Structure formats: structure tokens, C-alpha cells
Amino acid sequence: MNPEKGCAFLITGGSSGLGWEVARRLLDRGCSVGLMARNEKRLTEAVSLLNVEASRVVACVGDAAEPEACSRAVKMMTDAFGGLNGLVCCAGMSMRASVESTEFQIAENVMRANFWTVFHATQAALPSVLARKGSLVAVASLAGHRGVPGYGVYGAAKRAVIGLYESLRLEVSDAGVHVGIFSPGFFESPLRRQVLNGKGEVIDPPPSLPFRLWPLDRCADLVVQSLERRKRLIYLPGFMRYLNAFDDVTGGGLGDRFLKSRFRGL
Ligand SMILES: NC(=O)c1ccc[n+]([C@@H]2O[C@H](COP(=O)([O-])OP(=O)(O)OC[C@H]3O[C@@H](n4cnc5c(N)ncnc54)[C@H](OP(=O)(O)O)[C@@H]3O)[C@@H](O)[C@H]2O)c1
């Protein structure tokens, strides 16, 4: 990241939660940003809340699960800032439902929001990021690393993101491009009040949390750290890297019992 050379980052899901907080931090560091999201009104409000010169922010209205919308967003960034130093894929939605009770259409929506947004935004951004030897960071989840009751489809989408980015890293590292994954547990954001059930209805009140809720600021700092230090994988909490490894070598039985007891009452 080099603000003197005019660094520019596209952030999918930039109108809310983690994406917006990452945008704020990148602007504080002297970079320019493009925020991509579908709801134009919320996006416009999010841009105005950033409170910086209009010349440093581009609002890219569009569905990042659509390749044309991603190409348009990258073109807007190129027109405004000459190219892209990085992409941060924050777009996503949450669903909590057993595999049995998940309707196919809802499963598809979850895959679109959490996986296809990453795939299409990454493909669109790649030529420009390669030219600047920049960074690509995707937000996954702890549920993408380990099976958890109620997160079968969401976890599958996040696991797909991890697979995509792990392979991509090997494909582009020789060209000087950084590929990073951020895998957090639950954190504070508007998404927590929008968790869907298997029929696509918002669960109200939101499902109770079996684990600690992390502050949004902590997550945004870690995403920026991934960009600045060119990290491969950041877990939150960090000890999950070791716990997952322990779970694997011990055959997973202990982890299964623990998680089943924490996620009772689906
Ligand atoms: N919050 C948590 O506990 C938690 C835990 C682990 C991982 N994560 C992941 O962290 C990421 C950020 O989540 P958050 O909590 O900050 O969520 P959030 O506050 O609900 O923000 C989600 C953002 O994604 C955008 N979005 C959704 N679908 C999109 C699409 N198809 N195309 C473009 N933009 C789209 C939304 O805007 P529009 O609706 O206007 O498009 C919004 O800007 C997500 O990938 C989520 O899965 C969250």
C-alpha cells in the first residue's frame, strides 16, 4: 500500500459493516476507494458518512454476483484512479438452518452472495491488480474451515471461497500479487440482525450466539493488516488455527461433541 503512488481499492459489500469500516481505514491511510453494493440508497448514505472529498470515493452500484456489474465497477475505478491496487471481498449474507430444512433457492442465494461475488469480483479485478502487483483479500469465516451445525450451506460457500483463494495464491504469487483470506468468528455488524432461516425469512429475534461476538473495529483492523503485511490467512480468534489443527489430528470427535452442545436448538 503506497498512498503516494495513489493506491485504490475496490470493496464489495462496502456500504455496511466490515466493508465500510475497511474503507474508512484505507481512506485514513491516504488511499482511494470504490464501494460496491446493490442498494443504491444505502450505498449513497454510506459514501456520505465517509465524509471525504468526493474525488477519493467511487460508488459502484451493482450485484457483485454478476460478472458485468463487476467489470463495470473495475472500469469506474480505472477511470477514476487509473487502476486498482487491491480488491477486498466483503459482500455476503448469513443463513442459519439445518441442511434438511434449507430450500434450494435460498441455498443458491447464499452461494451467490458469499461465493460468486468473490469469484466475479476477483476475475474482473485481476488484470488491474496484476499490473500493480497488488492485493486480493476475501472475507471467509471460521465456518468455512470446520463443520458447524446450522451452517452447512453458509460454511460450504465460505469453504469454496477459501479453496478459490488458496489456489489463486499459487497462480499469482510469482507475479507479485498478494492473496489473503480473513476467517473471523461472529462479529458485530448489521448482518447479525439479518440472519435468514432455510426459507429465506429473517430470524427474529436473531439466533443466540454460542461464542463471543468480536468488535467490528478489531475485524477491520485485521483486514487492513492483511493488506499491509501481505498475510496469507488470518483467523479471529487467532488460536483457532491451532485448535483446528488439533481437532484434525485427534479425529474430530471432541470438536464434534463440543460444537453440537454449543449449537443446540436449531
Ligand atoms: N458479521 C459476522 O458475524 C460475520 C462472521 C463471519 C464472516 N462474516 C462475513 O463478513 C462479510 C461482511 O459481513 P458484515 O457482517 O459486514 O455484513 P453486512 O453489514 O450485512 O454487509 C454486507 C454488505 O454486502 C453487500 N452485499 C450483499 N450481497 C451483495 C451482492 N450480491 N453484491 C454486492 N454487494 C452485496 C451489502 O449491501 P447490499 O445488500 O446493498 O448489496 C452490504 O454492503 C460477509 O462476507 C460475511 O459473510 C460475517
The ligand as an SDF file (V2000), in Angstrom:
LIG
                    3D

 48 52  0  0  0  0  0  0  0  0999 V2000
  -20.9220  -10.4790   10.9600 N   0  0  0  0  0  0  0  0  0  0  0  0
  -20.4800  -11.7110   11.2550 C   0  0  0  0  0  0  0  0  0  0  0  0
  -20.6880  -12.2480   12.3730 O   0  0  0  0  0  0  0  0  0  0  0  0
  -19.6190  -12.4540   10.2500 C   0  0  0  0  0  0  0  0  0  0  0  0
  -18.8920  -13.5670   10.6880 C   0  0  0  0  0  0  0  0  0  0  0  0
  -18.0630  -14.2480    9.7830 C   0  0  0  0  0  0  0  0  0  0  0  0
  -17.9790  -13.7920    8.4720 C   0  0  0  0  0  0  0  0  0  0  0  0
  -18.7150  -12.7150    8.0780 N   0  0  0  0  0  0  0  0  0  0  0  0
  -18.5940  -12.2620    6.6770 C   0  0  0  0  0  0  0  0  0  0  0  0
  -18.0700  -10.9470    6.6710 O   0  0  0  0  0  0  0  0  0  0  0  0
  -18.5030  -10.2690    5.4880 C   0  0  0  0  0  0  0  0  0  0  0  0
  -19.0290   -8.8910    5.8520 C   0  0  0  0  0  0  0  0  0  0  0  0
  -20.1660   -9.0790    6.6570 O   0  0  0  0  0  0  0  0  0  0  0  0
  -20.8390   -7.8980    7.5130 P   0  0  0  0  0  0  0  0  0  0  0  0
  -21.1550   -8.5160    8.8210 O   0  0  0  0  0  0  0  0  0  0  0  0
  -20.0470   -6.6610    7.4440 O   0  0  0  0  0  0  0  0  0  0  0  0
  -22.2320   -7.7610    6.6950 O   0  0  0  0  0  0  0  0  0  0  0  0
  -23.2260   -6.5430    6.4370 P   0  0  0  0  0  0  0  0  0  0  0  0
  -23.0190   -5.4420    7.4090 O   0  0  0  0  0  0  0  0  0  0  0  0
  -24.5800   -7.1640    6.3300 O   0  0  0  0  0  0  0  0  0  0  0  0
  -22.7700   -6.0480    4.9880 O   0  0  0  0  0  0  0  0  0  0  0  0
  -22.9280   -6.8450    3.8700 C   0  0  0  0  0  0  0  0  0  0  0  0
  -22.6080   -5.9920    2.6530 C   0  0  0  0  0  0  0  0  0  0  0  0
  -22.5940   -6.8320    1.4930 O   0  0  0  0  0  0  0  0  0  0  0  0
  -23.3840   -6.2060    0.4840 C   0  0  0  0  0  0  0  0  0  0  0  0
  -23.8240   -7.2580   -0.4240 N   0  0  0  0  0  0  0  0  0  0  0  0
  -24.5220   -8.3810   -0.1280 C   0  0  0  0  0  0  0  0  0  0  0  0
  -24.7340   -9.1000   -1.2420 N   0  0  0  0  0  0  0  0  0  0  0  0
  -24.1390   -8.4120   -2.2630 C   0  0  0  0  0  0  0  0  0  0  0  0
  -24.0160   -8.6280   -3.6530 C   0  0  0  0  0  0  0  0  0  0  0  0
  -24.5680   -9.7080   -4.2310 N   0  0  0  0  0  0  0  0  0  0  0  0
  -23.3370   -7.7310   -4.4060 N   0  0  0  0  0  0  0  0  0  0  0  0
  -22.7980   -6.6270   -3.8140 C   0  0  0  0  0  0  0  0  0  0  0  0
  -22.8760   -6.3720   -2.5030 N   0  0  0  0  0  0  0  0  0  0  0  0
  -23.5570   -7.2420   -1.7450 C   0  0  0  0  0  0  0  0  0  0  0  0
  -24.4790   -5.4640    1.2580 C   0  0  0  0  0  0  0  0  0  0  0  0
  -25.0970   -4.4130    0.5380 O   0  0  0  0  0  0  0  0  0  0  0  0
  -26.4060   -4.6620   -0.3930 P   0  0  0  0  0  0  0  0  0  0  0  0
  -27.3350   -5.5450    0.3840 O   0  0  0  0  0  0  0  0  0  0  0  0
  -26.9410   -3.2780   -0.6480 O   0  0  0  0  0  0  0  0  0  0  0  0
  -25.9200   -5.2950   -1.6400 O   0  0  0  0  0  0  0  0  0  0  0  0
  -23.6170   -4.8820    2.3920 C   0  0  0  0  0  0  0  0  0  0  0  0
  -22.9230   -3.7480    1.9220 O   0  0  0  0  0  0  0  0  0  0  0  0
  -19.5350  -11.1870    4.8310 C   0  0  0  0  0  0  0  0  0  0  0  0
  -18.9130  -11.9010    3.7860 O   0  0  0  0  0  0  0  0  0  0  0  0
  -19.9140  -12.1570    5.9400 C   0  0  0  0  0  0  0  0  0  0  0  0
  -20.3420  -13.4130    5.4470 O   0  0  0  0  0  0  0  0  0  0  0  0
  -19.5280  -12.0300    8.9240 C   0  0  0  0  0  0  0  0  0  0  0  0
  1  2  1  0
  2  3  2  0
  2  4  1  0
  4  5  1  0
  4 48  2  0
  5  6  2  0
  6  7  1  0
  7  8  2  0
  8  9  1  0
  8 48  1  0
  9 10  1  0
  9 46  1  0
 10 11  1  0
 11 12  1  0
 11 44  1  0
 12 13  1  0
 13 14  1  0
 14 15  2  0
 14 16  1  0
 14 17  1  0
 17 18  1  0
 18 19  2  0
 18 20  1  0
 18 21  1  0
 21 22  1  0
 22 23  1  0
 23 24  1  0
 23 42  1  0
 24 25  1  0
 25 26  1  0
 25 36  1  0
 26 27  1  0
 26 35  1  0
 27 28  2  0
 28 29  1  0
 29 30  1  0
 29 35  2  0
 30 31  1  0
 30 32  2  0
 32 33  1  0
 33 34  2  0
 34 35  1  0
 36 37  1  0
 36 42  1  0
 37 38  1  0
 38 39  2  0
 38 40  1  0
 38 41  1  0
 42 43  1  0
 44 45  1  0
 44 46  1  0
 46 47  1  0
M  CHG  2   8   1  16  -1
M  END
$$$$
